[in-house]
């Protein structure tokens, strides 16, 4: 019964968010509660959920103050030169922009932290997507794929967990999988290029002056027609993280979300310019962000750059809890850039919408994980999957483990899979001469799919920063992530890193 309830709960949750019958926050709360009651948890549900939430408080604090910090840095103009540099380098071509997004996300992912990767990638690229009229769902898809593939680096978490669970060296797990990692990244780049070509074609189709080759002037014109969005501040403190004060009034376009915050299915949300800008005849086409917004602090550019570099260095060194690093960084940024108390309060309020969105989703995810763990659904599902594998399949346990890692790491945490399921599978495989290191290698191939899970706070941060519906993200990314995982597994088998029979 627990096995059935567990799989049914995941299926119902995914169906509701992908069909947009419920928002992810509501689905994360309501669906597990109902299934938890069916599982006989009764009044014990509250304790299960609160116990799960305790482990998420530091994550919620990290995401909250990271949004504030990077939101402030965008508002004061720290990333404006980077945006202009990227536009000059990529030539305003959507295909190149999407490919550049994949490269940027992959490089930043080398630090092993998904939240940092998504914050920096979104901060740098979302204003460009909005300026060119591109769909932010493409950004989240490509960034999620790149980060999920790079997530198998030894310091990223999954590889270390697999090595620790099976008592093997992380080096023995990772090094033979480098060709698989490279193959996976090649597939990610192919997906990025094809998505970029689709965006180029979509934008060209809506412009009578379009050319087949997508010349830069076309995209400049598309930007002029579709300029704005949650991340483009028009003469105010609006930020990439939620459309700050006076960001203009959105005109919903067919296919966009009801709130007009996230272009869905490739549609573009257009903003009306405030009256004062229209009167002044202002234009944003020469910059991805409004160069005249009141929050700019050009005289403090080097201070803000030094502060941001210091924060990132401390993050990489991991000498202080990440949440505290961003708390202190945000406090210093506010005091120095906005010494007036009213300005400080206004800046906090300007980013409040995004903070509420991401923190509420993280806390709501605690309901799902609490019910899965507290009712024993996770353990029952794992045991059932292990039991249904016939003895005749023993020589193929490594391949089976790789295949199982794709769905299992999506609906359970890495800790639950690597410390709960993998040791059982490895013990069975040992009877057929399959080494623990080989099992560990197979187990990490599901990470491109795992990183798209609603149980991963980093992906919740990504979709919140980009104002994208989680269901829209899943529609575009899940099948692509599954292909990347299968390619990584196949390459591992072909090169002998993962045994086949």
FILOVO-141448 format. One record per residue (C-alpha): chain; x, y, z; residue number from 1. Coordinates in Angstrom, 3 decimals, padded with zeros to 6 digits, m for minus. Last residue first. Layout:
! FILOVO-141448
['A' [X Y Z] NUM]
...
***
This chain:
! FILOVO-141448
['A' [026.737 m008.332 m018.010] 501]
['A' [027.471 m004.720 m018.902] 500]
['A' [030.004 m003.176 m016.555] 499]
['A' [030.151 000.629 m016.051] 498]
['A' [033.516 002.302 m016.667] 497]
['A' [034.017 m000.033 m019.627] 496]
['A' [034.148 002.577 m022.373] 495]
['A' [030.866 001.456 m023.973] 494]
['A' [029.102 001.172 m020.618] 493]
['A' [030.118 004.645 m019.432] 492]
['A' [029.158 006.041 m022.832] 491]
['A' [025.707 004.453 m022.522] 490]
['A' [025.164 005.787 m018.993] 489]
['A' [026.124 009.313 m020.014] 488]
['A' [023.863 009.055 m023.066] 487]
['A' [020.987 007.803 m020.898] 486]
['A' [021.406 010.716 m018.485] 485]
['A' [021.464 013.255 m021.333] 484]
['A' [018.335 011.680 m022.822] 483]
['A' [016.539 011.863 m019.460] 482]
['A' [017.505 015.535 m019.122] 481]
['A' [015.968 016.241 m022.542] 480]
['A' [012.784 014.464 m021.564] 479]
['A' [012.586 016.446 m018.327] 478]
['A' [013.518 019.912 m019.607] 477]
['A' [010.715 021.399 m021.666] 476]
['A' [007.667 020.053 m019.901] 475]
['A' [009.420 020.321 m016.544] 474]
['A' [010.102 024.038 m016.967] 473]
['A' [006.503 024.704 m017.912] 472]
['A' [005.349 022.805 m014.821] 471]
['A' [007.722 024.776 m012.592] 470]
['A' [006.191 028.013 m013.867] 469]
['A' [008.842 030.536 m014.843] 468]
['A' [009.473 033.867 m013.135] 467]
['A' [013.213 033.587 m013.959] 466]
['A' [014.248 033.999 m010.334] 465]
['A' [011.473 031.667 m009.204] 464]
['A' [012.337 029.000 m011.767] 463]
['A' [015.980 029.035 m010.667] 462]
['A' [015.284 029.124 m006.928] 461]
['A' [013.004 026.114 m007.165] 460]
['A' [015.781 024.393 m009.114] 459]
['A' [018.227 025.136 m006.284] 458]
['A' [015.861 023.856 m003.598] 457]
['A' [015.918 020.301 m005.039] 456]
['A' [012.751 018.443 m003.966] 455]
['A' [010.932 019.895 m006.976] 454]
['A' [013.221 017.650 m009.046] 453]
['A' [015.034 019.132 m012.062] 452]
['A' [018.471 018.433 m010.575] 451]
['A' [017.632 014.734 m010.339] 450]
['A' [017.149 014.458 m014.098] 449]
['A' [020.702 015.588 m014.958] 448]
['A' [021.877 013.575 m011.908] 447]
['A' [020.748 010.159 m013.167] 446]
['A' [024.251 009.112 m014.235] 445]
['A' [025.471 009.183 m010.627] 444]
['A' [024.378 005.646 m009.777] 443]
['A' [026.324 004.000 m012.599] 442]
['A' [029.608 005.301 m011.259] 441]
['A' [028.774 004.174 m007.727] 440]
['A' [027.981 000.677 m008.965] 439]
['A' [031.369 000.513 m010.681] 438]
['A' [033.089 001.721 m007.509] 437]
['A' [031.279 m000.989 m005.500] 436]
['A' [032.722 m003.716 m007.749] 435]
['A' [030.459 m006.033 m009.759] 434]
['A' [031.446 m009.688 m009.261] 433]
['A' [027.952 m011.162 m009.397] 432]
['A' [027.485 m011.504 m005.635] 431]
['A' [028.711 m007.913 m005.307] 430]
['A' [025.700 m006.731 m007.310] 429]
['A' [023.317 m007.619 m004.462] 428]
['A' [025.388 m005.648 m001.958] 427]
['A' [025.579 m002.770 m004.432] 426]
['A' [021.792 m002.634 m004.797] 425]
['A' [021.336 m002.533 m001.034] 424]
['A' [024.071 000.094 m000.637] 423]
['A' [022.472 002.201 m003.405] 422]
['A' [018.983 002.388 m001.895] 421]
['A' [019.359 004.059 001.500] 420]
['A' [022.588 006.048 001.575] 419]
['A' [022.714 007.026 m002.093] 418]
['A' [018.982 007.222 m002.713] 417]
['A' [017.794 008.809 000.525] 416]
['A' [020.735 011.228 000.649] 415]
['A' [020.203 012.238 m002.971] 414]
['A' [016.624 013.137 m002.123] 413]
['A' [013.663 011.242 m003.498] 412]
['A' [011.305 011.761 m006.438] 411]
['A' [013.864 012.670 m009.078] 410]
['A' [016.668 010.541 m007.656] 409]
['A' [014.446 007.524 m008.186] 408]
['A' [013.460 008.296 m011.777] 407]
['A' [016.972 008.483 m013.284] 406]
['A' [018.820 006.457 m010.652] 405]
['A' [016.840 003.352 m011.628] 404]
['A' [018.440 003.297 m015.084] 403]
['A' [021.939 003.615 m013.659] 402]
['A' [021.199 000.947 m011.049] 401]
['A' [019.894 m001.385 m013.766] 400]
['A' [023.117 m000.862 m015.695] 399]
['A' [025.168 m001.711 m012.628] 398]
['A' [022.918 m004.640 m011.758] 397]
['A' [023.312 m006.279 m015.182] 396]
['A' [025.042 m009.408 m013.904] 395]
['A' [022.195 m009.832 m011.382] 394]
['A' [019.385 m009.786 m013.944] 393]
['A' [018.808 m013.523 m013.575] 392]
['A' [018.179 m012.940 m009.884] 391]
['A' [014.999 m011.030 m010.723] 390]
['A' [014.678 m007.306 m009.851] 389]
['A' [011.266 m006.919 m008.225] 388]
['A' [012.733 m006.913 m004.719] 387]
['A' [015.019 m003.914 m005.285] 386]
['A' [012.158 m001.792 m006.598] 385]
['A' [009.948 m002.816 m003.696] 384]
['A' [012.622 m001.997 m001.131] 383]
['A' [013.080 001.488 m002.592] 382]
['A' [009.329 002.175 m002.671] 381]
['A' [008.878 000.943 000.899] 380]
['A' [011.788 003.023 002.204] 379]
['A' [010.486 006.151 000.477] 378]
['A' [006.907 005.580 001.624] 377]
['A' [007.899 005.142 005.274] 376]
['A' [005.206 007.504 006.525] 375]
['A' [007.735 009.987 007.877] 374]
['A' [010.050 009.892 004.884] 373]
['A' [007.606 010.550 002.051] 372]
['A' [005.373 012.696 004.271] 371]
['A' [008.230 014.924 005.410] 370]
['A' [009.688 015.137 001.914] 369]
['A' [006.379 016.362 000.515] 368]
['A' [005.637 018.760 003.372] 367]
['A' [009.194 020.107 003.316] 366]
['A' [008.653 021.001 m000.329] 365]
['A' [006.165 023.580 000.995] 364]
['A' [009.002 025.213 002.915] 363]
['A' [011.101 025.469 m000.231] 362]
['A' [008.132 026.766 m002.228] 361]
['A' [007.323 029.401 000.384] 360]
['A' [010.947 030.531 000.358] 359]
['A' [011.001 030.846 m003.446] 358]
['A' [007.806 032.812 m003.949] 357]
['A' [008.080 034.937 m000.789] 356]
['A' [011.574 036.041 m001.735] 355]
['A' [010.528 036.767 m005.306] 354]
['A' [007.723 039.060 m004.209] 353]
['A' [009.789 040.723 m001.494] 352]
['A' [012.476 041.990 m003.847] 351]
['A' [011.109 045.531 m004.051] 350]
['A' [010.118 045.375 m000.366] 349]
['A' [013.750 044.970 000.660] 348]
['A' [014.759 047.847 m001.594] 347]
['A' [012.059 050.087 m000.156] 346]
['A' [013.168 049.340 003.388] 345]
['A' [016.741 050.275 002.542] 344]
['A' [015.599 053.428 000.774] 343]
['A' [013.590 054.435 003.839] 342]
['A' [016.616 053.909 006.091] 341]
['A' [018.851 056.113 003.924] 340]
['A' [022.341 054.642 003.545] 339]
['A' [021.362 052.871 000.320] 338]
['A' [024.502 051.653 m001.431] 337]
['A' [026.692 051.232 001.662] 336]
['A' [024.053 050.032 004.134] 335]
['A' [022.247 047.790 001.655] 334]
['A' [025.387 046.126 000.318] 333]
['A' [026.724 045.544 003.841] 332]
['A' [023.461 043.886 004.941] 331]
['A' [023.254 041.787 001.780] 330]
['A' [026.817 040.530 002.267] 329]
['A' [026.221 039.736 005.940] 328]
['A' [023.105 037.710 005.188] 327]
['A' [024.725 036.172 002.104] 326]
['A' [027.651 034.825 004.114] 325]
['A' [025.321 033.717 006.912] 324]
['A' [023.314 031.526 004.531] 323]
['A' [026.493 029.998 003.125] 322]
['A' [027.785 028.825 006.500] 321]
['A' [031.382 030.071 006.852] 320]
['A' [034.596 028.387 005.671] 319]
['A' [033.135 027.032 002.430] 318]
['A' [036.157 028.151 000.386] 317]
['A' [033.875 028.481 m002.658] 316]
['A' [031.309 030.568 m000.793] 315]
['A' [034.024 032.695 000.785] 314]
['A' [035.390 033.434 m002.684] 313]
['A' [031.887 034.270 m003.966] 312]
['A' [031.225 036.739 m001.137] 311]
['A' [034.614 038.404 m001.622] 310]
['A' [034.015 038.705 m005.365] 309]
['A' [030.626 040.315 m004.692] 308]
['A' [032.099 042.785 m002.205] 307]
['A' [034.950 043.677 m004.555] 306]
['A' [032.492 044.255 m007.409] 305]
['A' [030.253 046.370 m005.174] 304]
['A' [033.211 048.481 m004.077] 303]
['A' [034.389 048.828 m007.660] 302]
['A' [030.965 049.985 m008.852] 301]
['A' [030.351 052.409 m005.984] 300]
['A' [030.623 055.559 m008.092] 299]
['A' [028.274 053.999 m010.663] 298]
['A' [025.458 053.566 m008.111] 297]
['A' [022.327 052.968 m010.191] 296]
['A' [019.104 052.840 m008.166] 295]
['A' [017.408 055.700 m009.991] 294]
['A' [017.185 053.892 m013.300] 293]
['A' [018.758 055.790 m016.193] 292]
['A' [020.677 053.006 m017.918] 291]
['A' [017.535 050.837 m018.054] 290]
['A' [018.831 047.304 m018.319] 289]
['A' [019.660 045.370 m021.473] 288]
['A' [021.023 048.575 m022.934] 287]
['A' [020.785 050.498 m026.199] 286]
['A' [017.196 049.387 m026.777] 285]
['A' [015.973 050.929 m023.557] 284]
['A' [014.413 053.971 m025.110] 283]
['A' [013.330 057.270 m023.610] 282]
['A' [011.014 059.654 m025.448] 281]
['A' [010.877 061.831 m022.371] 280]
['A' [007.106 061.727 m022.327] 279]
['A' [007.138 057.977 m022.796] 278]
['A' [009.540 057.596 m019.913] 277]
['A' [007.400 059.736 m017.604] 276]
['A' [004.268 057.845 m018.542] 275]
['A' [005.663 054.473 m017.545] 274]
['A' [006.427 052.124 m020.424] 273]
['A' [003.876 049.439 m021.117] 272]
['A' [005.392 046.026 m020.790] 271]
['A' [005.273 043.071 m023.129] 270]
['A' [005.206 039.422 m022.104] 269]
['A' [006.608 037.192 m024.808] 268]
['A' [005.335 033.810 m025.859] 267]
['A' [007.628 030.793 m026.207] 266]
['A' [005.289 028.260 m024.672] 265]
['A' [004.971 030.330 m021.575] 264]
['A' [006.366 033.796 m021.018] 263]
['A' [006.495 034.155 m017.276] 262]
['A' [005.231 037.056 m015.255] 261]
['A' [002.035 037.781 m017.097] 260]
['A' [000.025 037.005 m014.010] 259]
['A' [m002.146 034.580 m015.913] 258]
['A' [000.876 032.842 m017.478] 257]
['A' [001.568 033.597 m021.109] 256]
['A' [000.059 031.721 m024.043] 255]
['A' [m001.779 034.665 m025.566] 254]
['A' [000.031 037.841 m024.550] 253]
['A' [m000.755 039.554 m021.288] 252]
['A' [000.041 043.266 m021.319] 251]
['A' [002.118 043.956 m018.252] 250]
['A' [001.932 047.292 m016.512] 249]
['A' [005.149 049.087 m015.713] 248]
['A' [008.006 048.217 m013.425] 247]
['A' [006.987 050.856 m010.922] 246]
['A' [008.742 049.178 m008.041] 245]
['A' [010.543 045.941 m008.637] 244]
['A' [010.028 043.242 m011.210] 243]
['A' [010.803 040.012 m009.478] 242]
['A' [014.379 038.855 m009.437] 241]
['A' [015.689 040.587 m012.517] 240]
['A' [015.206 043.846 m010.721] 239]
['A' [012.960 046.862 m010.641] 238]
['A' [014.444 049.817 m008.790] 237]
['A' [013.173 052.497 m011.099] 236]
['A' [013.647 054.096 m014.521] 235]
['A' [012.361 051.069 m016.340] 234]
['A' [013.904 048.075 m014.626] 233]
['A' [014.234 045.071 m016.864] 232]
['A' [014.209 041.809 m014.899] 231]
['A' [010.505 041.130 m014.675] 230]
['A' [010.038 042.084 m018.272] 229]
['A' [011.133 044.836 m020.574] 228]
['A' [011.740 045.264 m024.271] 227]
['A' [009.444 043.442 m026.649] 226]
['A' [009.292 045.806 m029.607] 225]
['A' [012.716 047.324 m029.075] 224]
['A' [014.202 043.916 m028.364] 223]
['A' [012.726 042.548 m031.548] 222]
['A' [014.325 045.474 m033.367] 221]
['A' [017.699 044.705 m031.814] 220]
['A' [017.125 041.090 m032.699] 219]
['A' [016.560 041.944 m036.329] 218]
['A' [019.553 044.281 m036.354] 217]
['A' [021.760 041.374 m035.174] 216]
['A' [021.053 039.316 m038.304] 215]
['A' [018.975 036.183 m037.881] 214]
['A' [020.240 034.129 m040.807] 213]
['A' [016.830 033.581 m042.298] 212]
['A' [016.078 037.268 m042.293] 211]
['A' [013.328 038.981 m040.391] 210]
['A' [011.880 042.257 m041.618] 209]
['A' [008.311 041.018 m041.325] 208]
['A' [008.831 040.153 m037.660] 207]
['A' [006.805 037.491 m035.872] 206]
['A' [008.389 034.602 m037.719] 205]
['A' [011.860 035.927 m036.906] 204]
['A' [011.127 035.680 m033.193] 203]
['A' [010.000 032.086 m033.484] 202]
['A' [012.840 031.145 m035.842] 201]
['A' [015.500 032.589 m033.548] 200]
['A' [013.849 030.921 m030.547] 199]
['A' [013.840 027.586 m032.362] 198]
['A' [017.485 028.078 m033.338] 197]
['A' [018.305 028.740 m029.694] 196]
['A' [016.518 025.574 m028.625] 195]
['A' [018.505 023.657 m031.244] 194]
['A' [021.766 025.209 m029.997] 193]
['A' [021.004 024.496 m026.342] 192]
['A' [020.008 020.896 m027.094] 191]
['A' [023.280 020.389 m028.952] 190]
['A' [025.186 022.004 m026.088] 189]
['A' [023.504 019.670 m023.600] 188]
['A' [024.346 016.686 m025.807] 187]
['A' [027.999 017.761 m025.823] 186]
['A' [027.828 018.193 m022.045] 185]
['A' [026.647 014.607 m021.639] 184]
['A' [029.463 013.327 m023.801] 183]
['A' [031.990 015.259 m021.712] 182]
['A' [030.540 013.864 m018.485] 181]
['A' [030.535 010.357 m019.904] 180]
['A' [034.195 010.790 m020.911] 179]
['A' [034.930 011.986 m017.327] 178]
['A' [033.238 008.922 m015.797] 177]
['A' [036.471 006.949 m015.334] 176]
['A' [037.769 009.885 m013.219] 175]
['A' [034.665 010.226 m011.027] 174]
['A' [034.218 006.996 m009.091] 173]
['A' [037.862 006.128 m008.469] 172]
['A' [038.474 009.769 m007.536] 171]
['A' [035.589 009.699 m005.053] 170]
['A' [037.434 006.830 m003.319] 169]
['A' [035.313 003.908 m002.168] 168]
['A' [033.381 003.191 001.026] 167]
['A' [030.060 002.347 m000.675] 166]
['A' [027.995 005.070 001.000] 165]
['A' [030.937 007.478 001.093] 164]
['A' [031.659 007.099 m002.617] 163]
['A' [027.999 007.520 m003.555] 162]
['A' [027.691 010.564 m001.315] 161]
['A' [030.854 012.155 m002.703] 160]
['A' [029.679 011.534 m006.249] 159]
['A' [026.269 013.029 m005.467] 158]
['A' [027.642 016.132 m003.687] 157]
['A' [029.306 018.519 m006.137] 156]
['A' [032.869 018.070 m004.883] 155]
['A' [033.492 014.958 m006.956] 154]
['A' [031.997 016.458 m010.159] 153]
['A' [028.724 014.638 m010.927] 152]
['A' [026.696 017.869 m010.840] 151]
['A' [028.117 018.949 m014.183] 150]
['A' [025.247 017.211 m015.966] 149]
['A' [022.618 018.700 m013.663] 148]
['A' [024.159 022.162 m014.004] 147]
['A' [024.113 022.080 m017.786] 146]
['A' [020.593 020.679 m018.014] 145]
['A' [019.164 023.118 m015.474] 144]
['A' [020.810 026.101 m017.164] 143]
['A' [019.450 025.011 m020.553] 142]
['A' [015.902 024.478 m019.317] 141]
['A' [015.848 027.557 m017.094] 140]
['A' [017.005 029.771 m019.982] 139]
['A' [014.578 028.224 m022.454] 138]
['A' [011.756 028.846 m019.981] 137]
['A' [012.846 032.500 m019.955] 136]
['A' [011.355 032.830 m023.472] 135]
['A' [013.158 035.313 m025.721] 134]
['A' [011.930 038.855 m026.356] 133]
['A' [015.439 040.156 m027.028] 132]
['A' [015.437 042.376 m023.939] 131]
['A' [013.852 039.675 m021.837] 130]
['A' [016.448 037.099 m022.781] 129]
['A' [019.240 039.635 m022.246] 128]
['A' [017.947 040.615 m018.796] 127]
['A' [017.774 036.890 m017.963] 126]
['A' [021.405 036.176 m018.889] 125]
['A' [023.744 037.639 m016.273] 124]
['A' [021.548 037.505 m013.172] 123]
['A' [020.058 034.193 m014.239] 122]
['A' [023.452 032.579 m014.706] 121]
['A' [024.781 034.040 m011.453] 120]
['A' [021.812 032.931 m009.349] 119]
['A' [021.518 029.563 m011.071] 118]
['A' [025.156 028.657 m010.532] 117]
['A' [025.193 029.873 m006.933] 116]
['A' [022.134 027.778 m006.143] 115]
['A' [023.543 024.711 m007.870] 114]
['A' [026.786 024.607 m005.878] 113]
['A' [029.617 022.438 m007.189] 112]
['A' [031.966 025.336 m007.942] 111]
['A' [032.382 023.885 m011.440] 110]
['A' [028.745 024.793 m012.046] 109]
['A' [029.908 028.301 m012.997] 108]
['A' [031.522 026.879 m016.122] 107]
['A' [028.517 024.777 m017.083] 106]
['A' [026.047 027.618 m016.490] 105]
['A' [028.128 029.994 m018.624] 104]
['A' [028.484 027.473 m021.454] 103]
['A' [024.764 026.668 m021.450] 102]
['A' [023.806 030.351 m021.391] 101]
['A' [026.235 031.060 m024.237] 100]
['A' [024.443 028.439 m026.320] 99]
['A' [021.161 030.192 m025.555] 98]
['A' [022.596 033.585 m026.491] 97]
['A' [024.208 032.190 m029.647] 96]
['A' [020.874 030.881 m030.926] 95]
['A' [019.125 034.091 m029.822] 94]
['A' [021.514 036.252 m031.909] 93]
['A' [022.189 039.577 m030.188] 92]
['A' [025.795 039.499 m031.490] 91]
['A' [027.015 036.985 m028.930] 90]
['A' [030.130 038.938 m027.959] 89]
['A' [028.543 042.391 m028.059] 88]
['A' [025.503 041.197 m026.127] 87]
['A' [027.701 039.388 m023.618] 86]
['A' [029.783 042.531 m023.074] 85]
['A' [026.659 044.675 m022.631] 84]
['A' [025.287 042.238 m020.043] 83]
['A' [028.628 042.133 m018.232] 82]
['A' [028.814 045.951 m018.153] 81]
['A' [025.287 046.073 m016.633] 80]
['A' [026.063 043.443 m013.985] 79]
['A' [027.106 045.826 m011.183] 78]
['A' [024.358 048.338 m011.989] 77]
['A' [022.950 049.232 m008.564] 76]
['A' [019.769 047.247 m009.233] 75]
['A' [021.678 044.175 m010.359] 74]
['A' [023.824 044.136 m007.240] 73]
['A' [020.741 044.671 m005.107] 72]
['A' [018.997 041.675 m006.648] 71]
['A' [022.175 039.677 m006.135] 70]
['A' [022.124 040.368 m002.416] 69]
['A' [018.364 040.162 m001.852] 68]
['A' [018.004 036.925 m003.790] 67]
['A' [020.983 035.443 m001.940] 66]
['A' [019.377 036.585 001.317] 65]
['A' [016.225 034.561 000.731] 64]
['A' [017.932 031.580 m000.895] 63]
['A' [020.356 031.096 001.982] 62]
['A' [017.653 031.627 004.622] 61]
['A' [015.441 029.018 002.947] 60]
['A' [018.358 026.581 002.788] 59]
['A' [019.146 027.163 006.460] 58]
['A' [015.506 026.499 007.344] 57]
['A' [015.267 023.331 005.251] 56]
['A' [016.484 020.772 007.806] 55]
['A' [013.941 021.992 010.317] 54]
['A' [011.231 021.720 007.667] 53]
['A' [011.465 017.928 007.639] 52]
['A' [010.838 017.701 011.375] 51]
['A' [007.946 020.140 010.992] 50]
['A' [006.398 017.962 008.281] 49]
['A' [006.631 014.723 010.224] 48]
['A' [005.352 016.391 013.416] 47]
['A' [002.310 017.734 011.606] 46]
['A' [001.563 014.453 009.885] 45]
['A' [001.331 012.662 013.231] 44]
['A' [m002.284 013.758 013.480] 43]
['A' [m003.245 010.965 011.103] 42]
['A' [m000.316 009.163 009.481] 41]
['A' [m002.570 006.373 008.198] 40]
['A' [m001.229 006.215 004.646] 39]
['A' [m004.500 007.729 003.399] 38]
['A' [m003.786 010.714 005.643] 37]
['A' [m000.322 011.036 004.120] 36]
['A' [m001.868 010.879 000.656] 35]
['A' [m004.082 013.866 001.420] 34]
['A' [m001.297 015.850 003.075] 33]
['A' [001.171 014.984 000.322] 32]
['A' [m001.227 016.395 m002.337] 31]
['A' [m002.237 019.574 m000.466] 30]
['A' [001.126 021.049 000.490] 29]
['A' [003.378 020.461 m002.520] 28]
['A' [000.387 021.035 m004.827] 27]
['A' [m000.295 024.404 m003.206] 26]
['A' [003.307 025.537 m003.622] 25]
['A' [003.570 024.120 m007.138] 24]
['A' [000.498 026.069 m008.303] 23]
['A' [m002.535 023.892 m008.934] 22]
['A' [m004.420 022.797 m012.048] 21]
['A' [m001.449 023.956 m014.092] 20]
['A' [m001.428 020.808 m016.282] 19]
['A' [002.240 020.291 m015.385] 18]
['A' [001.629 021.175 m011.738] 17]
['A' [m001.322 018.838 m011.265] 16]
['A' [000.141 015.935 m013.224] 15]
['A' [003.437 016.056 m011.331] 14]
['A' [001.685 015.992 m007.950] 13]
['A' [m000.662 013.200 m009.013] 12]
['A' [002.249 011.062 m010.241] 11]
['A' [004.352 011.678 m007.113] 10]
['A' [001.429 010.797 m004.851] 9]
['A' [000.590 007.707 m006.901] 8]
['A' [004.174 006.440 m006.628] 7]
['A' [004.144 006.828 m002.860] 6]
['A' [000.592 005.575 m002.362] 5]
['A' [001.297 002.409 m004.356] 4]
['A' [004.499 001.701 m002.453] 3]
['A' [002.818 002.438 000.861] 2]
['A' [000.000 000.000 000.000] 1]
***
